[in-house]
């Protein structure tokens, strides 16, 4: 495969394929395992991820790349192969989460700043040698009806995203730039129009900082939230979410950006698929538009697996199904009937 940043960015987002976000930090994967009453040991985490990455149909046909956590990029499967080799052999690209999480932002009560810039140049070099060709950094933006986010918190998270992106490109790694406006944060009762207004401000600020940091837009992927009402105030229709999401992206994201891969943010599996399909069905978009889902790709698989060896096939079947539904959505072709057909 070509090693040019722009070619990698296109391979990550084109043809209906999308990204599997499997970069849960140790504390987050523990929460996922708690739902199936499974202890979060290194071996269980490996087994779970090995189950996903060896799902041939999904990995070969629908998943362009996998975002890994530091532990996973160094892990071997039960047969001794590196997990990264399994991903590559399926024709998919290994990537790595390089941020060190959202921490309280000094002077800004209830807002966060994502850490991890110190020493990042050295870590990127090592991740490249371990096979990563793209990376991810998530800035977390709180939202409510009037007070959050503050201008300062947005600006500082945008600056961190830009500095991260520039370092990635220097290391020949495609940066996924993820400014996430929380749908499922507290209080979670903001309207879709408030989400629109905040998303517009955040994306303008992020691209302003990317320009200042001399990031090459053709060698990056944007991972935004959709424009959607808070989890405790959900009432917008699929069409409204799609129309407002496309409108805000068109007014903020330059056409030079090759691809946009949404996060699911706490939407149900089917909602995340329906919204993506409706967005692509609008048509005439200047970028490739696909998925980079964590929960919306994995929830059914983890439940079907339940941490039991005898359920690996069931877990893989659930993962392949969800991946296929999102592939159809990235082509704008998903219908409810496709769910039933399965
Ligand atoms: C898979 O979850 C990712 C890592 O989260 P933590 O660092 O908090 O453990 C997360 O960044 C994820 O990639 C994005 O939020 C998208 O995932 P969802 O579940 O929102 O699609």
Boltz pocket constraint, residues with backbone or C-beta under 6 A from the ligand:
constraints:
  - pocket:
      binder: B
      contacts: [[A, 21], [A, 22], [A, 23], [A, 24], [A, 25], [A, 26], [A, 27], [A, 28], [A, 29], [A, 67], [A, 101], [A, 138], [A, 180], [A, 262], [A, 263], [A, 264], [A, 265], [A, 266], [A, 292], [A, 293], [A, 294], [A, 295], [A, 296]]
      max_distance: 6.0
